[in-house]
Amino acid sequence: MSNHHKLASRSGPVAWMSEHKVAPNLLMAFLIIGGFLMSLTIRKEFIPAYEADMVIVSVAYPGATPSEMEQGVVLPIENELASLDGFKEITSSVSLGSASVNVELENGTDKQQAYQDIQQAVNRISTFPAQIERPIVRIASRSIEVMELALFGPLERFELKRLAEKIKDEL
């Protein structure tokens, strides 16, 4: 049986490519050129930009146990915030004498408006224990640090700090 007859009896992409020498090479060239052209248009970053806007409610209650913080502070805040919209996730953490409620905002939510809504919601809570300190509501953005810079030299600490602030502003 001849070699050509063996190939002719097979079917499939490999057999077709062995029969047609130019088409597979053109296909390969097309894929390589297309891949190269697409690599020029793809957005490339070593460390991609990432920011998650958050509003953080911090409350201090000196001497309170974590369970007292949860029952007296965190649950009332979470219940009050449940009626508001525009949040991706609400997470809370409690420790001895303090609590923090982190509200991650949905993409496109107005940070200032969310901050005001949360501030008003927290101010409406009347069931807080009498000994707690005033809740602090603030806007925070999580972002990835890209660079860390250390300064040292024969300068006073204040001068180094001023120089570091100047460099930070220029970056």
N, C-alpha and C positions, 0 to 999 in steps of 0.2 A: 504494500500500500504506500502510495507516495505521501510525502510530507504535506503537499498542498491539499490532498484529499482528506487527510486527518483534520486540518484546520477548517476546511469547508464543512465538515460534518459537525463542528462545534458551533454553538450559538451563544450570544451574550456580548457584553460590552468589550471584553478583552479580545475576543475573537474578531469583533468588528474593527477594533483599533489595529490589530495585527494585519488585517486586510487593507485598511485605508491608512496609509502612513502620514498623509498631510493633515487630515482632519484632527487627529489627536494633538498634533503639534500646534495647530492653530488654536485649538481649545485651550491648551496649556498656556500659550502666549497671551491669549485673551484674559485668562484668569490672573496671570502674573501682573499684566498691565492694569487690570481693573483693581487688583489688590493694592498696587502701588498708588494709583490715583485716589482710592478711598482712604488710604493712610494719610494723605495730605489734608483731607477734609475732616478727619476725626479730631475732636477736641482732646488734647493730651495735656495732663497735668501730673506732676510728680506727687503732690499732695492736693487732692481735689478740694475745692471750697466746700465747706460744710458749716452751716449755721442753723441752729434751732432756736427760735425765739421762745423765751420763757418768761413767765411772771412768777416770782417767788414770794411766798408769804412766810415770814419768820416770826416766831412767837417765843418769848422767854417766860418761864413760870418757875422761879427759883424754888428749889426743893421738891418739885413734883416728880413723881415716879413716871416711867414711860407709859404705864397703863393709865395714870391720871391725865397725862398729856394727850393720849389718844382719845379718851372718853370726853374730856372737858374742852379740848382745843381742836384737835385734828378732825374728829367726826363732825362737829358743827360747821367747820370751814368747808369740808368736802360736801356736806349736805347743802349748804348755801350755794356753792359753786356748781352743783349739779343742774341748777335751773338755767345756767348761762350757756351760750353757744360759742363755737369757734375754738374749741380745745381739742387737741389730738389725744392728750393723755394727762391725767392728774396722778402724781406720785407723792407720797408722804413719807417722812422719816421722823422718828421720835427718839429722843435720848433723855437722860436725866436732866430735867429742867428746861428743855428746849424742844421745839418742833419746827419742821420745815415742810411746807406744801409747795411742790413744784408743778406749775401748770404749763405744759408744752402747748404752744399755739399752733393751730392749723396753718398751712401755707396760705398766704394772702390775707391773714387776719391782721387788722390794724392794731399794732402793739399798744399805742397810746390809748385807744378805746378799750382794749381788753384790760389794760392796767387800771383804768378808771372804773370799769365795771367790777373788777375784782376788789378794788379798794372799797367801793360802795357796798359790795356784798359782805365783805368782812366787817365793815363799820355797822351794818345792820344787825349783826349777831349780838344778842343781849344775854345769852346764856353762858358766856365765858366766866370762869371762876374769878372772883374779885381780886385775887393776888397776882394775876398775870400782868406782864408789862404790855404796853401798847403794841399790837401787831405791826410789823414792818412789811410793807408791800413794795417790791422793786422789780424793775425790768432787768433781765439778764439775757445775754446771748452766749450760747456755747459756741466756741470756735476752736479750731485746731491751731496750736502754736506752730508756726513755721520755722521760726528762728529764735535762738537764745543767744544773747550777747553778754559777755562778762567784761567788765572794765577794771583795770587796776593800774596803779602808777603812783608817782610821787606827788599826789594831790590830796588835799583835805577831803574828807568824806562828803561834805556839802558840795564841793566843786565837782567831784566824781558824779554825784547824783544829778547836778545841773547838766553836766556833759551828757549823761545817759538820757535825760529827758530830751535834750536837743537832738541827739541821734535818733531817738524813738520818733520824734516829730518829723524828721527828715525822711525816715523810712516809710 
